[in-house]
Amino acid sequence: MDDVTGTGESERLSVQLGRVAEGDEAAFVSVYEAVSGSVLGVAHAVLRDRAQAEEVAQEVLVEVWRTAGRYRADRGTVRAWVLMIAHRRAVDRVRSAQAARDRELRAARLEAALPEFDEVSEAAMDREDRERVRHCLGSLTEIQRQSVALAYYRGLTCSEVAQTLSVPLGTVKTRLRDGLLRLRTCLGVSA
């Protein structure tokens, strides 16, 4: 065996990683076997979820394959470099999940705070509708306007309108029919 400190393994991994940077698949298998258990352990310690830890471990090992040329032996061992990547990737996953939960919570709170409908546009449309009705009521004759106002704004029946205006029931019905037809035309309402 090499020495007790593991320097032999460290140097061997450094050489293997150099070969990985050149595209040597057999060298990658050697690095993979040496670090994959530790990578999974770091990811699981941060994430506390086996499935996510496995995903992160896979991502890390793919990153090691792609970026092996970035490793610098003067900055630490291969194992330390790989485990730093694993830790960062796992922390990023936790932060990403927390950010997603925070966004969903904010969206739910915002949705709960919103009215069922847009009150401002509803009020504007109501005001616009009232103005149109007022304008169209102005286009009726005085007799038609009185009949419509009593029937629709006060809720009187045709008989009660006839009684209030002291006119025959048939006259009230004719005034209402003619007034409503004029209103429909003025408001642009189709039958």
LINGI-V934346 format. One record per pair of residues at least 12 apart in sequence whose ideal C-beta (glycine too) atoms are under 10 Angstrom apart, sorted by the first residue. I is the first residue (numbers start at 1). GAP is how many residues later the second one is. Records with the same first field share a line. If there is no record, write none. Layout:
I: GAP, GAP
//
This chain:
6: 71, 73
7: 70
9: 25, 68, 69, 70
10: 63, 66, 67, 68, 69, 70
11: 62, 66, 67
12: 18, 19, 22, 66
13: 14, 17, 18, 21, 22, 58, 60, 64, 65, 66, 68, 69
14: 17, 57, 59, 63, 64, 65, 67
15: 12, 15, 58, 63
16: 12, 13, 14, 15, 16, 18, 52, 62
17: 13, 14, 17, 18, 47, 51, 52, 54, 56, 61, 64, 65
18: 50, 51, 53, 55, 60
19: 12, 49
20: 12, 44, 45, 46, 47, 48, 49, 51, 58
21: 44, 45, 46, 47, 48, 49, 50
22: 46, 47
23: 42, 45
24: 44
25: 40
27: 41
28: 33, 36, 37, 40
31: 30, 33, 34, 37, 47, 48, 51
32: 29, 32, 33, 50
34: 44, 45, 48
35: 22, 25, 26, 29, 43, 44, 46, 47, 48, 50, 51
36: 21, 22, 24, 25, 28, 46, 50
37: 20
38: 19, 41, 44, 45, 48
39: 14, 17, 18, 19, 20, 21, 22, 25, 40, 43, 44, 46, 47, 48, 50, 51
40: 13, 14, 16, 17, 18, 20, 21, 46
41: 12, 16, 42, 45
42: 14, 15, 18, 40, 41, 42, 43, 44, 45, 46, 47, 48
43: 12, 13, 14, 15, 16, 17, 40, 43, 44, 46, 47, 48, 50
44: 12, 13, 46
45: 41, 42, 45
46: 40, 41, 42, 43, 44, 45, 46, 47, 48
47: 42, 43, 44, 46, 47, 50
48: 42, 46
49: 44, 45, 48
52: 38, 41, 42, 45
53: 33, 37, 40
55: 34, 35, 38
56: 29, 30, 31, 32, 33, 34, 35, 36, 37, 38
57: 29, 32, 33
59: 26, 27, 30, 31, 33, 34
60: 22, 23, 24, 25, 26, 27, 28, 29, 30
61: 21, 24, 25
63: 19, 22, 23, 25, 26
64: 14, 17, 18, 21, 22
67: 14, 18
68: 13, 14
70: 15
71: 14
129: 58
132: 51, 54, 55, 56
133: 50, 53, 54
135: 51, 52
136: 43, 46, 47, 48, 49, 50, 51, 52, 53
137: 12, 15, 16, 42, 45, 46, 49
138: 48
139: 40, 43, 44, 46, 47
140: 35, 38, 39, 40, 42, 43, 46
141: 34, 37, 38, 41
143: 22, 24, 28, 29, 31, 32, 35, 36
144: 30, 31, 32, 33, 34, 35, 36, 37, 38, 39
145: 30, 34, 37, 38
146: 15, 18, 19, 21, 26, 29, 33
147: 14, 15, 17, 18, 20, 24, 25, 26, 27, 28, 29, 30, 31, 32, 33
148: 13, 27, 28, 30, 31, 32, 34, 35
149: 12, 30
150: 12, 14, 15, 22, 26
151: 21, 22, 24, 25, 28, 29
152: 24, 27, 28, 31
156: 16
157: 12, 15
158: 12, 14, 15, 17, 18
159: 13
160: 12
161: 12, 14, 15
162: 13
//
